[in-house]
Amino acid sequence: MAAMTATINVMLAIHGKKTTPIDLYKPLRHYIAQHYSEREAQDAEEDLQAVQHMRTDIERASDALEARRDLLQQYFRALSVMESRFPISNEKEHVNTLYFTWYDAFKPGKKATQQNIHFEKAAIAFNLGAVQSQIALAADRSSPNGLKQACNSFQFAAGAFSFLRDNISMKASGSSSTVDISVECAGMLERLMLAQAQECFYEKVLVDNKPSSLCSKVAKQVGLYYEEAYAALILPPLNQHFDRTWIAHVQLKAAQFHAEACYRVALQLHDQENVAEEIARLKAAGNMLSEAKKSGKGVVGPLLDAVSKLEANINRNLDRAVKENDRVYLMRIPPVESLPSLPAASLVKSAAVGELLDASKEKMFAGLVPDSSAKALSKYTEMLDEVIRVQAEKLQQESEIARVKLREMNLPDSLLSLEGSTSLPEHIRDEVEAVQIDGGPAGFEAEMRQLKDLRRVNEELLVQTEEILEEEAREDAQVRTQFGTRWTRPQSSTLTKSLHDRANGFAANLKQAAESDARIGRTIRDNAPLMAILNARPFLGADRSFPSNAWKANIVIESK
């Protein structure tokens, strides 16, 4: 894992796969001489030397990043030409002395060896995506041109991993493969690269001082891409393959940008004087960061600093908004879970690398196979790729449907809850203890009485204010009648319009609060027998197993 430690956002680059030296020249030349003729082997001498030279350069991995990218693309096209002309396997009539060995990029101690040209192509496609990510990370994102280069390179990296997933991974998989070129890993890396490309756009809209609404949408999509990458990282086979710092980094980045989206939309809500939703959004953002930081062990310092800075900004604005609401607006704060999802705007996509890797115009080994045979095999390969791609998509869709169905049935949690040794979930236990500290059900009643008294005081203050405004209007009308046109002061209705509007707003808020309090009161009364279990101390019992009706009690607690 490589990370940028400048003041701008921390991002990741992928290390390339390592390989062992192999001799392509002798096995391929022997195959040509044996199945065609010595003369054709001599005619193919230049192409054989070129392929061997490219493979040797890839083994060294010492070129500049851009030159290495071009070399990988060129060698991939050469492999595509070889695929239709040199059958490589352990069969007697094939090229059976050629073994490709590659190490796992994320577990360098693990390696795999195959007599399969698709395994070689998968490794090259992976390294192409890795090099593109390294080019992106090396770009100077503090400048407009560097930011654009980084964004484009991350999208090309995503395109390379997408191409690997859709076209090669299934043909290179097996017991003797590595996890890094699997469908799951390639898909995760595509999401990660798209997240970082979208993050570049977020840096740009901030630099350009774009509206908070647009910044929120861009940040939201960054968070969604990171969330998708994290979802893949915590499932087999990736959950046991990646270092914990990788998973923590992606998880924290997802939370950071979901919180950033809430923070940016809260700025817009503040300008619109929608203090209630502003407070709810800021609370949601703070909760996201607090939860994510608990799992942030091992994350690089600059990322933790960025998250802490965002958290400080959120807390500062939240304190200000709460004070304004308590003193001026007196608006009811909606529950966080009732807020609609923020909109997202995706500004990036996986680049189409198929054209860059297309070998249809390559002239290498053109004389070995008749054109008609090469075209027929090429058509068959395309059909096979399409079948594999369709089946892979069906598998992915059905897997997602199965996950959704399991979530709808609350599985496997509902099965675990049937076991006698299952403990009460920690968040419910904390809520129960908090209610008991506040006095249990009796505390509810005391709070309802206090709310009723406060509402009565607020209603009296509002009535007094309205009477003062009415008295001022009567005095203005009386003086205006007495002095006529000599009384040049604007009419009272004009001067006090904003005060009347605010009074009407406060009256609506008080009415809404009264209705809400009535609903809560009815809920408490209706569930009083069930809530009586909250008076039991200790609530959880000696074996800390939860009672069967604890879940219902939790509903009452949360409604409070």
C-alpha positions as CSV (number, residue, x, y, z in Angstrom):
1,M,0.0,0.0,0.0
2,A,1.3,3.4,-0.9
3,A,-0.1,6.6,0.5
4,M,0.3,10.3,-0.2
5,T,1.2,12.3,2.9
6,A,0.7,15.9,1.6
7,T,-2.0,18.2,2.9
8,I,-4.4,17.0,0.3
9,N,-6.4,13.8,0.7
10,V,-4.7,10.6,1.3
11,M,-5.0,8.0,-1.5
12,L,-3.8,4.6,-2.4
13,A,-1.7,3.0,-5.2
14,I,-1.5,-0.6,-6.0
15,H,1.8,-2.5,-6.0
16,G,2.4,-4.5,-9.1
17,K,2.7,-8.3,-9.2
18,K,6.2,-9.8,-9.3
19,T,7.2,-12.7,-11.5
20,T,10.1,-15.1,-12.2
21,P,12.2,-15.1,-15.4
22,I,11.1,-17.5,-18.2
23,D,12.3,-18.4,-21.6
24,L,9.6,-17.8,-24.2
25,Y,11.9,-18.0,-27.2
26,K,12.9,-21.7,-27.1
27,P,9.5,-23.3,-26.4
28,L,7.8,-21.1,-29.0
29,R,10.5,-21.7,-31.7
30,H,10.4,-25.4,-31.1
31,Y,6.6,-25.5,-31.5
32,I,6.9,-23.6,-34.8
33,A,9.6,-25.8,-36.2
34,Q,7.8,-29.0,-35.1
35,H,4.2,-28.0,-36.3
36,Y,5.1,-25.8,-39.2
37,S,8.6,-25.9,-40.6
38,E,12.2,-24.7,-39.8
39,R,11.8,-22.1,-42.5
40,E,8.8,-20.6,-40.8
41,A,10.6,-20.7,-37.5
42,Q,13.4,-18.7,-39.1
43,D,10.9,-16.2,-40.5
44,A,9.4,-15.7,-37.1
45,E,12.8,-15.1,-35.5
46,E,12.3,-11.3,-35.2
47,D,8.9,-11.7,-33.5
48,L,10.2,-14.3,-31.1
49,Q,13.1,-12.1,-30.1
50,A,10.7,-9.1,-29.7
51,V,8.4,-11.1,-27.4
52,Q,11.3,-12.4,-25.3
53,H,12.7,-8.9,-25.0
54,M,9.3,-7.5,-23.8
55,R,9.0,-10.3,-21.2
56,T,12.5,-9.7,-19.9
57,D,11.8,-5.9,-19.5
58,I,8.7,-6.7,-17.6
59,E,10.6,-9.0,-15.2
60,R,13.1,-6.1,-14.4
61,A,10.3,-3.5,-13.7
62,S,12.9,-0.7,-13.7
63,D,11.4,1.6,-16.3
64,A,9.7,4.9,-15.7
65,L,6.0,4.6,-15.0
66,E,4.7,5.8,-18.4
67,A,7.2,3.6,-20.2
68,R,6.2,0.7,-18.1
69,R,2.5,1.3,-18.9
70,D,3.2,1.3,-22.6
71,L,5.3,-1.8,-22.3
72,L,2.5,-3.7,-20.5
73,Q,0.0,-2.7,-23.2
74,Q,2.3,-3.8,-26.0
75,Y,3.1,-7.1,-24.3
76,F,-0.6,-7.7,-23.6
77,R,-1.4,-7.3,-27.4
78,A,1.5,-9.7,-28.2
79,L,0.0,-12.3,-25.8
80,S,-3.4,-11.9,-27.5
81,V,-1.7,-12.7,-30.9
82,M,0.1,-15.7,-29.3
83,E,-3.1,-17.0,-27.8
84,S,-4.6,-17.8,-31.2
85,R,-1.3,-19.3,-32.5
86,F,0.4,-21.1,-29.6
87,P,-1.8,-23.5,-27.5
88,I,-0.1,-23.5,-24.1
89,S,-1.0,-26.4,-21.8
90,N,0.4,-29.7,-20.5
91,E,-0.9,-31.6,-23.5
92,K,1.6,-33.4,-25.6
93,E,0.9,-31.6,-28.9
94,H,0.8,-28.1,-27.2
95,V,3.6,-25.8,-25.9
96,N,3.9,-27.9,-22.8
97,T,7.3,-26.7,-21.4
98,L,6.2,-23.2,-20.7
99,Y,5.2,-22.3,-17.1
100,F,4.1,-18.8,-16.0
101,T,4.8,-17.9,-12.3
102,W,3.4,-14.8,-10.6
103,Y,3.4,-13.7,-6.9
104,D,0.3,-12.2,-5.2
105,A,0.5,-8.4,-5.1
106,F,-1.0,-8.3,-1.6
107,K,0.6,-11.4,-0.2
108,P,4.1,-11.5,-1.7
109,G,4.9,-14.7,-0.1
110,K,2.2,-16.5,-2.1
111,K,2.8,-17.5,-5.7
112,A,1.0,-19.5,-8.4
113,T,2.2,-21.3,-11.5
114,Q,0.1,-22.2,-14.5
115,Q,0.5,-23.4,-18.1
116,N,-2.1,-21.0,-19.2
117,I,-1.6,-17.9,-21.3
118,H,-4.8,-16.4,-19.6
119,F,-2.9,-16.5,-16.3
120,E,-0.1,-14.4,-17.9
121,K,-2.6,-12.0,-19.5
122,A,-4.4,-11.6,-16.1
123,A,-1.2,-10.7,-14.4
124,I,-0.3,-8.1,-17.1
125,A,-3.8,-6.6,-17.0
126,F,-3.5,-6.3,-13.2
127,N,-0.1,-4.7,-13.4
128,L,-1.5,-2.2,-16.0
129,G,-4.1,-1.1,-13.5
130,A,-1.5,-1.0,-10.8
131,V,0.9,1.2,-12.9
132,Q,-2.0,3.6,-13.8
133,S,-2.8,4.0,-10.1
134,Q,0.9,4.7,-9.4
135,I,0.9,7.4,-12.1
136,A,-2.2,8.9,-10.6
137,L,-0.6,9.0,-7.1
138,A,2.6,10.5,-8.4
139,A,0.7,13.4,-10.0
140,D,0.9,16.8,-8.3
141,R,-2.8,17.3,-7.4
142,S,-2.1,20.7,-6.0
143,S,-2.0,22.0,-9.6
144,P,-4.9,21.9,-12.0
145,N,-3.0,19.8,-14.6
146,G,-1.8,17.4,-12.0
147,L,-5.3,17.0,-10.6
148,K,-6.6,16.2,-14.1
149,Q,-3.9,13.7,-14.8
150,A,-4.5,11.9,-11.5
151,C,-8.3,11.8,-12.1
152,N,-7.8,10.4,-15.7
153,S,-5.2,7.9,-14.5
154,F,-7.4,6.6,-11.7
155,Q,-10.2,6.1,-14.3
156,F,-7.8,4.2,-16.6
157,A,-6.8,2.1,-13.6
158,A,-10.4,1.3,-12.9
159,G,-10.8,0.4,-16.6
160,A,-7.9,-2.0,-16.5
161,F,-9.3,-3.8,-13.4
162,S,-12.8,-3.8,-15.0
163,F,-11.3,-5.4,-18.1
164,L,-9.5,-8.0,-16.0
165,R,-12.7,-8.9,-14.1
166,D,-15.0,-9.1,-17.2
167,N,-12.6,-10.7,-19.7
168,I,-9.8,-12.7,-18.1
169,S,-10.3,-13.5,-14.4
170,M,-12.7,-16.4,-15.0
171,K,-10.3,-18.0,-17.5
172,A,-7.3,-17.6,-15.2
173,S,-9.0,-18.8,-12.0
174,G,-8.6,-22.1,-10.3
175,S,-6.9,-23.8,-7.4
176,S,-3.4,-22.7,-8.7
177,S,-4.3,-19.0,-9.1
178,T,-3.9,-16.0,-6.8
179,V,-6.6,-14.0,-5.1
180,D,-5.5,-10.7,-6.5
181,I,-6.6,-11.5,-10.0
182,S,-9.9,-13.0,-8.9
183,V,-13.3,-11.5,-10.1
184,E,-13.9,-10.3,-6.5
185,C,-10.6,-8.5,-6.1
186,A,-10.7,-7.0,-9.6
187,G,-14.2,-5.6,-8.9
188,M,-13.1,-4.2,-5.5
189,L,-10.1,-2.5,-7.0
190,E,-12.2,-1.0,-9.8
191,R,-14.5,0.6,-7.1
192,L,-11.5,1.8,-5.2
193,M,-10.0,3.5,-8.2
194,L,-13.3,5.1,-9.1
195,A,-13.6,6.4,-5.5
196,Q,-10.2,8.1,-5.8
197,A,-11.0,9.5,-9.3
198,Q,-14.3,10.9,-7.9
199,E,-12.3,12.2,-4.9
200,C,-10.1,14.2,-7.4
201,F,-13.3,15.8,-8.7
202,Y,-14.2,16.7,-5.1
203,E,-10.9,18.4,-4.6
204,K,-11.6,20.4,-7.8
205,V,-15.1,21.6,-6.8
206,L,-13.7,22.7,-3.5
207,V,-10.8,24.6,-5.1
208,D,-13.3,26.2,-7.6
209,N,-15.6,27.3,-4.7
210,K,-18.6,25.5,-6.2
211,P,-22.0,25.6,-4.3
212,S,-22.3,23.5,-1.2
213,S,-25.1,21.5,-2.8
214,L,-22.8,20.3,-5.6
215,C,-19.9,19.6,-3.2
216,S,-22.3,17.4,-1.2
217,K,-23.4,15.4,-4.2
218,V,-19.8,14.8,-5.3
219,A,-18.7,13.8,-1.8
220,K,-21.7,11.5,-1.4
221,Q,-20.7,9.6,-4.6
222,V,-17.1,9.3,-3.3
223,G,-18.5,7.8,-0.1
224,L,-20.6,5.3,-2.1
225,Y,-17.7,4.1,-4.2
226,Y,-15.6,3.6,-1.0
227,E,-18.5,1.9,0.6
228,E,-18.8,-0.6,-2.3
229,A,-15.1,-1.3,-2.1
230,Y,-15.4,-1.9,1.7
231,A,-18.4,-4.2,1.2
232,A,-16.2,-6.4,-1.1
233,L,-13.3,-6.3,1.3
234,I,-15.2,-7.8,4.2
235,L,-16.5,-10.7,2.2
236,P,-14.7,-13.9,1.2
237,P,-12.2,-14.4,-0.3
238,L,-10.9,-10.9,0.3
239,N,-11.7,-10.6,4.0
240,Q,-8.9,-13.0,4.9
241,H,-6.5,-11.8,2.3
242,F,-5.9,-8.1,2.8
243,D,-4.0,-6.4,5.6
244,R,-6.3,-4.9,8.3
245,T,-4.9,-1.4,7.5
246,W,-6.3,-1.7,4.0
247,I,-9.8,-2.4,5.3
248,A,-9.6,0.2,8.0
249,H,-8.5,2.8,5.4
250,V,-11.3,2.2,3.0
251,Q,-13.9,2.0,5.8
252,L,-12.7,5.3,7.3
253,K,-12.7,7.0,3.8
254,A,-16.2,5.9,3.2
255,A,-17.3,7.4,6.5
256,Q,-15.3,10.5,5.9
257,F,-17.0,11.3,2.6
258,H,-20.5,10.4,3.8
259,A,-19.9,12.8,6.7
260,E,-18.4,15.4,4.3
261,A,-21.6,15.2,2.2
262,C,-23.7,15.8,5.3
263,Y,-21.4,18.7,6.4
264,R,-21.6,20.4,3.0
265,V,-25.4,20.1,2.8
266,A,-25.7,21.4,6.3
267,L,-23.9,24.6,5.2
268,Q,-26.6,25.0,2.5
269,L,-29.3,24.4,5.1
270,H,-27.8,27.0,7.4
271,D,-28.0,29.6,4.7
272,Q,-31.7,28.6,4.1
273,E,-32.4,28.9,7.9
274,N,-33.5,25.3,8.0
275,V,-31.9,24.8,11.4
276,A,-33.7,21.6,12.3
277,E,-32.4,19.5,9.4
278,E,-29.0,21.2,9.7
279,I,-28.7,19.9,13.2
280,A,-29.9,16.4,12.2
281,R,-27.4,16.2,9.3
282,L,-24.5,17.4,11.5
283,K,-25.4,14.9,14.2
284,A,-25.5,12.1,11.5
285,A,-22.1,13.2,10.2
286,G,-20.6,13.2,13.7
287,N,-22.0,9.8,14.5
288,M,-20.5,8.4,11.2
289,L,-17.0,9.6,12.1
290,S,-17.2,8.5,15.7
291,E,-18.1,5.0,14.7
292,A,-15.6,4.7,11.9
293,K,-12.7,6.0,14.0
294,K,-13.2,3.1,16.4
295,S,-12.0,0.8,13.6
296,G,-9.3,3.1,12.3
297,K,-6.3,1.4,14.0
298,G,-3.3,1.3,11.7
299,V,-4.6,4.1,9.4
300,V,-1.9,6.6,8.3
301,G,-1.7,9.8,10.3
302,P,-2.6,12.3,7.6
303,L,-6.0,10.5,7.0
304,L,-6.7,10.6,10.8
305,D,-5.8,14.3,10.8
306,A,-8.2,15.0,8.0
307,V,-11.0,13.1,9.7
308,S,-10.3,14.9,13.0
309,K,-10.3,18.3,11.3
310,L,-13.7,17.5,9.6
311,E,-15.0,16.3,12.9
312,A,-14.0,19.5,14.6
313,N,-15.7,21.6,11.9
314,I,-18.9,19.5,12.3
315,N,-18.9,19.8,16.1
316,R,-18.3,23.6,15.9
317,N,-21.2,24.1,13.4
318,L,-23.4,21.8,15.4
319,D,-22.8,23.7,18.7
320,R,-23.6,27.0,16.9
321,A,-26.8,25.6,15.3
322,V,-28.1,24.1,18.6
323,K,-27.6,27.5,20.4
324,E,-29.4,29.3,17.6
325,N,-32.3,26.9,17.7
326,D,-32.6,27.0,21.5
327,R,-32.6,30.9,21.5
328,V,-34.4,31.8,18.3
329,Y,-36.0,29.1,16.2
330,L,-37.2,26.5,18.7
331,M,-37.7,24.0,15.9
332,R,-38.2,20.3,16.5
333,I,-35.2,18.2,15.4
334,P,-36.1,15.3,13.2
335,P,-34.7,11.9,14.0
336,V,-31.6,11.0,12.0
337,E,-33.1,7.9,10.6
338,S,-36.1,9.9,9.2
339,L,-33.9,12.0,7.0
340,P,-34.0,11.2,3.2
341,S,-30.8,10.0,1.6
342,L,-28.6,12.7,0.1
343,P,-28.4,12.8,-3.7
344,A,-25.1,11.7,-5.3
345,A,-23.5,12.8,-8.6
346,S,-21.0,10.5,-10.3
347,L,-18.6,12.3,-12.5
348,V,-16.3,9.4,-13.3
349,K,-16.4,6.0,-15.0
350,S,-14.1,3.2,-15.8
351,A,-12.1,4.1,-18.9
352,A,-12.5,1.8,-21.9
353,V,-9.1,0.1,-22.3
354,G,-10.3,-2.5,-24.8
355,E,-9.2,-0.4,-27.8
356,L,-5.7,0.1,-26.2
357,L,-5.4,-3.7,-25.8
358,D,-6.9,-4.7,-29.1
359,A,-4.5,-6.9,-31.1
360,S,-6.4,-7.0,-34.3
361,K,-3.9,-4.8,-36.1
362,E,-0.8,-6.5,-34.8
363,K,1.4,-8.2,-37.4
364,M,3.4,-10.5,-35.2
365,F,3.4,-14.2,-36.2
366,A,1.0,-13.3,-39.1
367,G,2.3,-16.1,-41.3
368,L,1.8,-19.0,-38.9
369,V,-1.9,-19.4,-39.0
370,P,-4.2,-18.8,-42.0
371,D,-6.2,-15.6,-41.7
372,S,-9.5,-17.6,-41.9
373,S,-8.4,-19.8,-39.0
374,A,-7.3,-16.9,-36.9
375,K,-10.5,-15.1,-37.5
376,A,-12.6,-18.2,-36.7
377,L,-10.7,-18.7,-33.4
378,S,-11.0,-15.0,-32.6
379,K,-14.7,-15.2,-33.1
380,Y,-15.0,-18.3,-30.9
381,T,-13.0,-16.5,-28.2
382,E,-15.3,-13.5,-28.3
383,M,-18.3,-15.8,-28.0
384,L,-16.7,-17.6,-25.1
385,D,-15.9,-14.3,-23.4
386,E,-19.5,-13.1,-23.8
387,V,-20.9,-16.3,-22.3
388,I,-18.5,-16.0,-19.3
389,R,-19.4,-12.4,-18.9
390,V,-23.2,-13.0,-19.0
391,Q,-22.9,-15.9,-16.5
392,A,-20.7,-13.8,-14.2
393,E,-23.3,-11.0,-14.3
394,K,-26.1,-13.4,-13.5
395,L,-24.1,-14.8,-10.6
396,Q,-23.5,-11.4,-9.3
397,Q,-27.1,-10.3,-9.6
398,E,-28.5,-13.5,-8.0
399,S,-25.9,-13.1,-5.1
400,E,-27.1,-9.6,-4.5
401,I,-30.8,-10.7,-4.6
402,A,-29.9,-13.4,-2.0
403,R,-28.2,-10.9,0.3
404,V,-31.2,-8.5,0.1
405,K,-33.6,-11.4,0.9
406,L,-31.5,-12.4,3.8
407,R,-31.5,-8.9,5.1
408,E,-35.3,-8.7,4.7
409,M,-35.7,-11.8,6.8
410,N,-33.2,-10.5,9.4
411,L,-30.9,-13.4,8.8
412,P,-28.6,-14.6,10.2
413,D,-29.4,-12.3,13.2
414,S,-32.8,-13.8,13.8
415,L,-31.4,-17.3,14.0
416,L,-28.8,-16.2,16.4
417,S,-31.4,-14.6,18.6
418,L,-33.1,-18.0,19.1
419,E,-30.0,-19.4,20.9
420,G,-30.4,-19.2,24.7
421,S,-26.8,-17.9,25.2
422,T,-27.2,-14.9,22.9
423,S,-26.6,-11.7,24.8
424,L,-28.6,-8.5,24.5
425,P,-27.1,-6.3,21.8
426,E,-24.8,-3.7,23.2
427,H,-26.7,-0.7,21.8
428,I,-30.0,-1.9,23.3
429,R,-28.3,-2.6,26.7
430,D,-26.9,1.0,26.7
431,E,-30.3,2.4,25.9
432,V,-32.0,0.4,28.7
433,E,-29.4,1.5,31.2
434,A,-29.8,5.1,30.1
435,V,-33.6,4.9,30.6
436,Q,-33.1,3.3,34.1
437,I,-30.6,6.1,35.1
438,D,-33.3,8.7,34.1
439,G,-35.8,7.0,36.4
440,G,-37.3,4.4,34.2
441,P,-41.0,4.7,33.1
442,A,-41.6,7.2,35.9
443,G,-38.9,9.4,34.4
444,F,-40.9,9.4,31.1
445,E,-43.9,10.8,33.0
446,A,-41.8,13.4,34.7
447,E,-40.3,14.5,31.4
448,M,-43.8,14.7,29.8
449,R,-45.0,16.9,32.7
450,Q,-41.9,19.2,32.2
451,L,-42.6,19.4,28.5
452,K,-46.2,20.4,29.2
453,D,-45.1,23.1,31.5
454,L,-42.5,24.5,29.1
455,R,-45.0,24.4,26.3
456,R,-47.5,26.4,28.4
457,V,-44.8,29.0,29.2
458,N,-43.9,29.4,25.5
459,E,-47.5,29.7,24.6
460,E,-48.0,32.5,27.2
461,L,-44.9,34.3,25.9
462,L,-46.2,34.1,22.4
463,V,-49.6,35.4,23.4
464,Q,-48.0,38.3,25.2
465,T,-45.9,39.1,22.2
466,E,-48.9,39.1,19.9
467,E,-50.8,41.4,22.3
468,I,-47.9,43.9,22.3
469,L,-47.9,43.9,18.4
470,E,-51.7,44.4,18.4
471,E,-51.4,47.3,20.9
472,E,-48.7,48.9,18.8
473,A,-50.9,48.6,15.7
474,R,-53.9,50.3,17.5
475,E,-51.7,53.2,18.7
476,D,-50.3,53.7,15.2
477,A,-53.9,53.8,13.7
478,Q,-55.0,56.2,16.5
479,V,-52.1,58.6,15.9
480,R,-52.5,58.3,12.1
481,T,-56.2,59.3,12.4
482,Q,-55.3,62.2,14.7
483,F,-52.5,63.8,12.6
484,G,-53.5,62.6,9.1
485,T,-51.0,63.2,6.4
486,R,-48.6,64.9,8.8
487,W,-47.9,61.4,10.3
488,T,-45.3,60.2,7.8
489,R,-44.0,57.1,9.6
490,P,-44.6,53.8,7.6
491,Q,-47.7,51.9,8.7
492,S,-47.4,49.5,11.6
493,S,-48.3,46.5,9.4
494,T,-45.3,47.2,7.2
495,L,-42.8,47.7,10.0
496,T,-43.9,44.6,12.0
497,K,-44.6,42.2,9.1
498,S,-41.4,40.2,9.8
499,L,-42.3,39.9,13.5
500,H,-45.8,38.7,12.7
501,D,-44.4,36.1,10.3
502,R,-41.9,34.8,12.9
503,A,-44.7,34.7,15.5
504,N,-46.8,32.7,13.1
505,G,-43.8,30.4,12.6
506,F,-43.4,29.9,16.3
507,A,-47.1,29.2,16.7
508,A,-46.9,26.5,14.0
509,N,-43.8,24.9,15.8
510,L,-45.6,24.9,19.1
511,K,-48.7,23.3,17.5
512,Q,-46.5,20.6,15.9
513,A,-44.6,20.1,19.2
514,A,-47.9,19.6,21.0
515,E,-49.1,17.0,18.5
516,S,-45.8,15.2,18.8
517,D,-45.9,15.2,22.6
518,A,-49.4,13.8,22.5
519,R,-48.3,11.0,20.3
520,I,-45.4,10.2,22.6
521,G,-47.8,10.3,25.6
522,R,-50.2,7.9,24.0
523,T,-47.3,5.5,23.1
524,I,-46.1,5.6,26.7
525,R,-49.6,4.9,28.1
526,D,-50.3,2.2,25.6
527,N,-47.0,0.4,26.4
528,A,-47.0,1.0,30.1
529,P,-47.3,-2.7,31.0
530,L,-44.6,-3.7,28.7
531,M,-42.3,-0.9,29.8
532,A,-42.6,-2.1,33.4
533,I,-39.8,-4.6,32.7
534,L,-37.4,-1.6,32.6
535,N,-37.9,-1.2,36.4
536,A,-36.2,-4.6,36.9
537,R,-32.6,-4.4,38.2
538,P,-30.4,-5.9,36.9
539,F,-32.4,-5.9,33.7
540,L,-30.2,-8.5,32.0
541,G,-30.2,-11.2,34.6
542,A,-27.2,-13.2,35.9
543,D,-26.5,-15.0,32.6
544,R,-26.9,-11.7,30.7
545,S,-29.4,-13.3,28.3
546,F,-32.1,-11.0,27.1
547,P,-35.8,-11.5,27.7
548,S,-38.0,-12.4,24.7
549,N,-39.9,-9.1,24.9
550,A,-36.8,-6.9,25.2
551,W,-37.0,-6.2,21.5
552,K,-40.5,-4.7,21.9
553,A,-39.3,-2.7,24.9
554,N,-36.6,-1.3,22.6
555,I,-39.2,0.0,20.2
556,V,-40.7,2.0,23.0
557,I,-37.3,3.3,24.1
558,E,-36.4,4.4,20.5
559,S,-39.8,6.2,20.1
560,K,-38.9,8.3,23.1
